[in-house]
Amino acid sequence: MMISQQLLQTIELSKQCMETSDLSEIENEKSLISQREYANQLKTIYKEVLYYLDSKKAFLDPHLSLIKFSSMIGTNTTYLSKAINKYFECNFKTLINNYRVEYSKKLLIDNNSTFSIKEIAQKCGFLSISAYYASFKKITQLSPLQYKIIKLYTAYPHAEQELISE
């Protein structure tokens, strides 16, 4: 009788262990599904970020903030920050400044442009010329004027000699 009672207890413990193991497997599967869904959400947000920055040029808004941008995209600030950190490997402010500086580089070397450096800074979404200079220098290691001179000189290497010979 004692053996059968021990056997019953062992069987019961085995059942409990199997149930716990099954529950653990189910929880692991749920966790994997959640991780996949989360990764898909971040990828969707990344695509929206690209759309709003590349197509809509949202970075030109001088008052663009993480809150405002997350609202445009239709997500919350936490998910937006995580997507930017994961896919762009920087924070929101750095991303926006990178886009602004890249856009300003095009304006700086546009031969048809008559904009001053200050006007370019404003057109690119910078609230002040000092913020523009700081961002530009941080990204390119040059001032906007130095960049313009180097680009124009490399595009027209004989321009200096032509000016001297005239």
DASULQUI-V146270 format. One record per helix or strand. SS is the DSSP state (~ for helix, > for strand). FROM is the first residue (numbers start at 1). LEN is the number of residues. Records with the same first field share a line. If there is no record, write none. Layout:
SS=FROM-LEN  FROM-LEN
//
This chain:
~=2-54  58-3  66-8  77-12  92-18  117-7  129-12  144-12  159-7
//
